[in-house]
Amino acid sequence: MELGSKEWFEALEKNVKFPKTVAFYVSNRGKVYSQIVDTKAESPMNIKYEKIQPSLLLSGERTALVRVKRLDNSKEYYSLSKELHEAWGK
């Protein structure tokens, strides 16, 4: 499924109820990942580190946290995802 396609937006809107705080990670292999942060904090500055710490993936990839942001809708999620994929993705 291609980032930003109609099918992609439909799947995102079906599975994610915005607003959500989302952490974005980049891997040592040039992939960008995101994870919804399970927190009641309204601001990324108030999120506990263990909620957003980078992790080692099962594939052996290592990740680094590049952005945490509260997003109000799927269009904001898409815009930030696209920006990060252009900057960090391969």
Sequence and secondary structure as in RCSB ss.txt:
>XXXX:A:sequence
MELGSKEWFEALEKNVKFPKTVAFYVSNRGKVYSQIVDTKAESPMNIKYEKIQPSLLLSGERTALVRVKRLDNSK
EYYSLSKELHEAWGK
>XXXX:A:secstr
  TTSHHHHHHHHHH  SSEEEEEEEETTS EEEEE     SSGGGS GGGT   B TTS BEEEEEEEEE SHH
HHHHHHHHHHHHH  
